[in-house]
Amino acid sequence: MSGKATPGGRGDVKIDVKKQKGEINTSDSPISSDAEPSPRDRVYKYIIPFGALRMEDVPVVGGKNASLGEMYSQLSTMGVRVPNGFATTANAYRHYLKFNGLTDRITTTLDQLDTKDTQALAKAGASIRAWIVDAEMPPDLRDEIIYAYKEMEAQYGPSPDVAVRSSATAEDLPDASFAGQQETYLNVHGADNLIRMCKRVLASLFTNRAISYRVDKGFQHMQVALSIGVQKMVRSDIGTSGVMFTLDTESGFRDVIMIAAAYGLGENIVQGSVNPDEYLVYKPLLGSERPHGQSGIYEPIIRHHLGQKAIKMIYSKDAITANATTNVNVKKGDQEKFCLSDHEILRLAEYGLAIEKHYSEKAGCDRPMDIEWAKDGIDGELYVVQARPETVHSTKNAAIHEVYHLIGSSEERKKSLLCTGRSIGSKVGVGAPRVVLEAAHMHELKPGEILVTDITDPDWEPIMKIAGGIVTNRGGRVCHAAIIARELGIPAVVGTGNATEVLAAHVNNADASGMTGTSEPRKVTVSCCEGDVGAIYDGEVPCEKEVIDLTTIGRPHTKMMLIVGNPEQAFTFAALPNDGVGLARVEFIISNHIGVHPQVGNN
């Protein structure tokens, strides 16, 4: 391989295909096929196979593709399975714009744009995307993409199903994930369809949310380039998929791995369309042998939480357009059982631990990871399809703690409780609820109001940053609304089931009865400071906020022991200076966490 990764681009790259280990298959054969590609030499100008990529190539192929190449080449020997593929370079993107005379047109349009004007943003974004999609794919770039895809065909049969993903050069950084800003297209078959989807992916660098996000993060639009990743699909449409964090997403506790899982393709979990199963695995005991006298190794799964998993995304019969997937209902019996076995949970946790260790060693510091995985329904194997640094807790100052307390008795608050769901973060927000059911009406949200909707996706991001809180009907701890709420530092309650209905009725009743007594709309309180369950209360519940700097607090000469009554707060307490647990209130643990008296069923 010649050429070196530099910010300016990568030179012609000569790849000996014989040396590229492959795990790419047709739609009906196992990903782990050992078939070797036909012996060919090819000098690529705009294409780099995953096997030739490393994390140092972020300026060339973006964070996502560089990470896929890093894992494929460096972690496969440790048993971490990553589907193979190839990436176009940042220079390929610039070549596309220059070939079609689009660079100056796009620059002028964006220079005149105020991203806070959501309607102007939508108009500008739509125009730019249309210019790119309608433009011609440069013949030399088209030929290279088709040739690389033909190599996949030669290795595993005609028209392999692939995912066509975006990877921006300012993406998956330790302090800015850019997650979900651009588009991904699944179940793409055939060279012509691949070229069509590649153009759509290039255009998605200018989705409304991506334009807004770059402005918020201080990135110059034309300094960010886009790489296309073409990766063999994992047949999770007839299997299972999900996400995995190598820390607790709410508290930042580093000694657990959190796994979310649902049936079908993984888009539904990220979008919040399903409430997934969730599992927690305790890292320090993962793979450890039991004490002398006990056989085997520990299986440290410390929590199983059954999600509803009402729908799943599968392949549609239309593999030609951008609508090559569809959602179907999950059978009731499947909803009521976990979609991963304990063996699979532990195997995924081992993947997560290996990935975190590798990236931490490369970074020279702890690097918690956000990982997407999929289980193939044909070969039954588990695969990693994406990994990026976690960007919320890993960038926080661990010595500074913000603690929120609601004032008053819990019994009194229960009288004003409107709905509950999964709490995201530990903050409290107060504002007038604004029920917005479609992204087309999101401009109606006013600063400080509580955004109430069914689910959010990246299209909602331009207005989410002005919300005083977010409440959704659907979603879990790793859905889009949860991820963005953490990044923005605002409270969110997800997976309520009925928030749009309840809060719409609440607003209407308040208006009809004149409950507020003023022209101001009646407010609600979004509370995420009471543990794993988040609550929406009628009115403004008094609240205290305390900021604690642990570096200014001296330790006593005696040991500092914690009193733990609610297991859901144990991970948060672990961040405090302590010498262990001095008292575990078993009666509280039973009532709060188990919910059943130990002697039930004995009589």
N, C-alpha and C positions, 0 to 999 in steps of 0.2 A: 504494500500500500504506500503510495506516495502522497505528498500533501500534508499540511499541518493545520490543526484547528487554530484559527486566529480570529479576532473580532471582525476582520475585514472579509473573511470567507475562507473556504477551503479550496485548494486547487483540484485539478483532475485527480480522481481517486481510482487506482487500478486495483480491482478486486479479483482474486483468484477464487472463483465460485467453488472450486473443489474443496477449499479450506473452510467454507462457511457451513458450520454444523446446522442442520435444519430440523424444525419441529412443526413444519407447516403441512396441513393435510387438506384433502377435499372435504366437502361437507359431510361425507358418509364414512370417512376413515379416521382412525385414532390420530390425535395430534402427535402422539409420541412415536410415530412411524420412524423407522431407522433408514428409510430409503435415501439414497444419496442423489444429488442433482447431477445432470449431465456435465462432463468436464468442459468448461469453457472459460476463456479469459475475456474480460470486458473492461474497458476503460470508461468509467462514468464521470461525467462532469457535474451532474445535478443529483445523483443518487448515491446513498451510502447504506449498505445492508446493516442490520442491527449488530451482526457479529463484529463489525469494524468500528462500532461506536463506543465511546466512553463518556463519563460525566464531563470531561474537559471539553467536549464538543457542544456544550450548551449554546455558544454563539453561532454555531453552524446549523444545528437541527433542533434547537429549543430544549427546554428542560424535560418534557415528557419523553421525547424520542431518545435523548441522551441517556436518560435513566433506564429506558427499556433496553438499550444497547449495553449499558453497564451491567444490568442484572443478567441479561442473556449470556454475556461473555464471561462474567466473573462469578456468578452464583449458581450456574447450572451444575457445576461439579459438587456443590453442597446440597444438591437435590431440589433446589428451587426451580420449578418449571415455569418458563416464560415462552409464549408462542413467538415464533420468529417473524421477520418481516423486513421492511426497508423504509428509509426516510428520504424525502427530498430535502435539499439544502436551503438555507436562507437566500443564497444567491439565485436559486431557482425561482423563488417568490419575486425577487427584485427583477429578474429577467422577464417574468410574466408581465409585471407592471410596465416595464420599459418597452417591451415588444408591442404592447397595446396602447402606449401613450397615456397611461393612467396616473402616473406619479404626480404630476403637477395638478391635475384635476382634483385628485383626492386631497392633496395638501391644501389647495385653495378652499375647498369646501369645509374642511375641518378647522382651518384658521378662523373662519367666520362663525363658527358654531359656539353657542352657549349651551353646554351639556345640562345645565339646570332646567332648561326649557325642554321638557320631555317630548313635546310634540315636534319641536324643531329637530331634536335629536333623532326621533323616529323617521322623519322625512329625509334627513341627511344620510342616515344609516342605510335606509332602503335604496336610495339613489346609488350610493357607492357599491353596495352589494350587487345591484343589478348590472352596473358597469362591468364588474369583474366576472360575473356568471356569464354574461352575454359576449365576453371577449373571446378571442381565439387562443387556444392552447398552443404555444410556440412549437413548431414541428419537432425541433430537437429535444425539447423537454418531454413532449408526448411520446416520442420514440423510446426514450430512456425508461419512462414509467411503464410502458407496455412491455418492454424487454424484461424489466425486473419482474413484472407480473408473470410473464411467460416462463421465467425461471421457476417460479412457484408452480406453474402448471406442469412443467417438465418433471418436477420433483414429485408431485402428488396428484396429478390428474387434471383434467380440464376444469376451468372456471372455479377455482377454489373460492369459498366464501371468505371475505375479508372485512375487517373493520377499517374505515378510513377516518383517521383521527387528526386533530390539529395539535400543533406543538409550537407555541410562540417562544421567541428567543428571550422574552422577559417573564417566562412562565416557570412555575414550580420552584421558585426561589425560596430561601428560608424565611423571608419576610414578606413575600407576596406570592400567593399561590396561583392567581388567575384561573382558579378552578371553574370550569363550566362556562368560561367566557366565549369560547369558540365552539363550533359544532363537531359532532361525531356522527358518522353514518355507518350503520351496521348491516350485515348480510348483503354485501355488494358482490355481485357476480359479473364476470366478463370484462374484457378490456375497455369496451366503449362505456359501459356503466361506471367503471373505475375512473376514467377520465372525467366523466360528467360530475362525479362526486368530488373529485380532486378540486375542480373549479369551485364547487360550493364551499369546500373547506377553506380555500384561499379567501373567498368572499367573507367568510365568517370571522375573519380578523376585524371586521367592521360591523359586527352586531352592535346594537344600541348599548348593551351592557358592557361590551368590551371597550367601546369608545369611552364611555363614562368611567369605567374602572381605571383605564390608563390615565385619564385626567386626574382622578382622585389620588392615584399613587405617584403622580409626578413623572410619568413616562411620556416622552415625545412620540407621537403616533408613528411617524415615518422612520423612527429609529428602531422600532420593533418589527421584526420580520416573522414570517410564519413558515414552518416546515410541516409537510404532510407525512403522517405515519400510516403505512399500509401494513396491517398485522392480521395474521390468520385468526379467524374467529374461533373462540371456544364455544362448543355447543351447549352453553348454559341455558339456551332456550328450552332444552329438554333436561336440564339439570338445575343447578343452584348457583347463585352468585351473591356478591355483597362487597362490603368494605371492612377494613380492619385498621385500627389505630393502635400504635404501640405505647399508648398511655390512656388514662381515663379522660374522655373528652370534656367532662364538666369541671373536674377539680384539677386536672393536670397531673394527677398521681402517676408516677413513672413505673410502678412495679406491677402494672397489669397490662394486658392486651385486650382491647375491646373489639369484638367481632359482631357484625350485623349480617344477617343472611335472609334471603327470600328466594322463592322459586322463580325461574326464568332469567332473562337478561337483566343486568344490573342497573339499567337506567331508572327503573321504578324506585329503587332505594334512594338513589341520589336525588331524584326529583321529589321524593316524599310522597309518591303515589301509593305506597304500601307502608304498613307498620311492620317492620321486620322482626324476626327473632334476634335476640341479643345475648351474647355470652361474654363472660369475663374470665380470663385465665391469669393466674398469679405467676409472674415471670420467675422469681427466684427459685421456685421449685420445679420449673419446667425441665423435664429430662433428668431430674435428680433421682438417684437411687434412694429407696426407703432405708431407714435405719437398720442396723445389724439385727438379724433375726426376723426381718420382714422381707418378703420376696417382691421383686418387681420394682418399677419406678413410680414416682408420684404422677397422678393425673389431676393437676391443680386447677380444675374448672370450678370457680367459686360462685358463679351465677349462671343460671339458665332463665331467660325471660321469653315467654312464648308470645310472638306477635301474631297479628291477625292474618297477614299475607293473603288478602282477599283476591288479588289479581296477580297475573304474571305476564311478562312480555315474551312473546315467541316470534319466530319467523312468520311472515305473511306469505301469501302466494305471489305477491308482487315484489320481486327482487330487482326490479329495473329502476323504479323511481326512488325518491328519498323516503318512501313509505313502505320499507321492506320489513317492518315489524308491526305487530299488533298486540293489544292486550286482551286476555281472556280471563274468565273467572277461574279461581282455584277451587277444587272440590272441597266440600266442608270437612271431610275426613283428613285431607292434607293440611288444611288450615289449622286443625287442632293438634297437630304433631310437629315436633321440631324437624327442620329440613336438613340438619347436619347431625351426624353421629358424633359421639364424644371423641372417637378416633380422628375424625375429620377436623373437629375443633382444635384438637391438640396439634394436628399436622399443620394447620394454618398458623397456629401460634408459633410453631417452630419456624415456619417461613418468615413470619413477622420479626422474630427475634434475630434470625440470620440477616435479614435485610437491614434492620436497625443497626446491628453490630457493624456491618460492612460500611454503611454510609457514615456512621459515627467515626469509624477509623479513618475514612477518607477526609472527613471534615476536621478531625482533630478535636472534636467536642461531642457531647451527647447530641444525637440527632433523631428525635422521635419522628416516626413516619406515618403517613396517611397512604394506605394501600388498597387497591381494588383487586379483587380476586374472582375466579369463576371455576365452577366444577363442570367438566364436560360430561354430558349425559350419555356419550357413546363409550368412551374409554374409562369413565369413572374417576379420572385424575383431577387434581386441584392445580390451578394455574394462577400466576400473578400477571395481570394485564396492565398494571400501572402502579407507580410508587412515587410519592413526592414528600418533601419535608412537611411536617405539621407546622403551621404558621401562627397559632394563637398562643398556646401555653409556652412553647419553646422560646418565644421572644419576650415573655413577661419577666419583670423583676420579681423573683420569688420572695424577696424580703418585704415587699409591700402587699398588704392584705386590705381589701375593701370588704367590710362586713355590714350587711343590711339586717335590720331588725324591725319587724312590724310591731307597733305599739298596741296594746290591748289584749284581751283574752282571745284564745283560739275559738272558744265557744261562741263568742259574739260575732267573730268573723264568719263562722259557718252559716250564720243567718243571712249573710249577704253574698254567699258563694254563688257564682253563676255557672262556672264550668271548670273542669280540670284537665290536665294533660301532662306531658313530659316537660319538666323544666329544663331550660337551656341557660346555663350560667347561674349566677347567684344574686342577680340584681333585682330591683323593683322599679317598675315604670308606671306612671300615671298619665292618663290622657283620655280624650274622647275617642270611643271606638269608631272606626271607619270601615264598614264592610265593603270590600271590593272583590267581586267575583271573577273579573276578567282583567287581564293585563291592559287591554285597550282603555280601561277606565282608571288606571292607576294614577293618572295625573290629578285625580280628585282628592288624593291624600294630601292633607296639610301638615306642615312641620309640627312634630310633637304628638300627632294623633297615633292611636294604636291601630296598626294595620291588621285587619281580620279578613282572612281568605281561606279557601279550601286548601291549596298548596301554592308554593311559589316555585319558580324556576329562574334561571339566570336573566330572563327578560324583565323580571321585577326589580333587579338590583339598582337601577338608577333612582328609584324612590325609596327603597328600603332604608337608605342611610339617613333619611329625614324622619323616620318613624320613631315614636317614643317607646314602642314595643311591637312584637309580632305575635299573632295568634293564628294557628292553622287547624283545620279539621284533621288533616292527615299528616303523616310523617313521623320519623323517629329521631334519635339523637344524632344521626349522621345524614339527615336529609338536607336539602339545599337551604331551607329557612334556618335550620339550626347552625349550619356552617357559617352562613353570612352573619347571623346574629352574634355569634362568638367573635367573628372578625371585627364587627362594628362595635362590639361591647354593649349591646342593648339586650334587655330581657326578652325571652321568647318562650311561649308555651305551645308545643306542637302535639299533634295527634289527639286533639280534644274530642273529635268525632262529630261535634255539633255546634262549634263556636259561631259559625256564620249565622245559623238559625237562631241560636239563643241570644246573641248580641244584637242581631237585627231586630228581634222582637223587643229586646230591652230598650233599644233606642226609640223604637216606635211607641212603646208604652210610656216612656218618659216624656216624649214630645206630646202625646195625646193628653196626658194628665197634668202637664206643666210642672213636673216634679222638680225641675231645676230652679224654678222661680225666676230665672233670668233668661237672657237670649243665648247664654252659653250652653252648649250641649252637655248632657250628663256624662261624667267621667267614670272610668273604671280603673282598677288597680291590677297590674300584672305582676304577680309575685313569684319569683324563682328562688327565694331565700329560705324556703321551708323544707328543703330536701329534694328528692327525686320527683315528687309530684308538684307541678306548677299549678297555680290557682288564679282565676280571674274573679275579682270581687267587685260588687256594685259600689260605686262612689270612690272617694279618695281615702284610703286607709293610711293613717299616720305611720310614718316610717323614720327610723334613724339610720344614718350612714356613719360608719366609723372607719377611718383610715389608720392602719397600724403599720409602723415601720419597725420590723423586728430587729434591725441593727441598732436601734436606740434603746432597746429593752435589755437590762442586765438579767442574768440568770441567778437564782438563789443558790445557796450552798447545798440545799437539799434537792433531791430528785424531783422533777416536775412530771407528774403522772396525770394522764387524761382520764376523764369520766366519759364513757361512750354509752349512749342509750339508743341512738338511732344508727343502724349500720350504714344507712345511705349517706351519712355525714362523716364516716370514718376516713374516707380518702382525703376530704378537706382538712380534717383535724391532723392528718399525718404531716401536713406541711408546716405545722406549728412546732416550735422548739419543744421537745418532750423526751422523756426517758421511758416511754411505754404507756400501756394502759393500766391504770391503778384500780379502776372499777368498771366492770361491764354490767349495765343494768339489764339483767336477763329478762325481767318482766316487761321492760320497754321493748327490748329486741323481739320478744315473742309477739307482743301486741302490734308493733309497728311493721315488722318484717315478715313474720310467719303467719300471723293473723288467726291462729288456731291454738286453743289451750292444749298443753301437752297431754292431758288426760282425756281429751275427747276420744270417744270410741272404746274406752276401757270398760264402761259399764254396759 
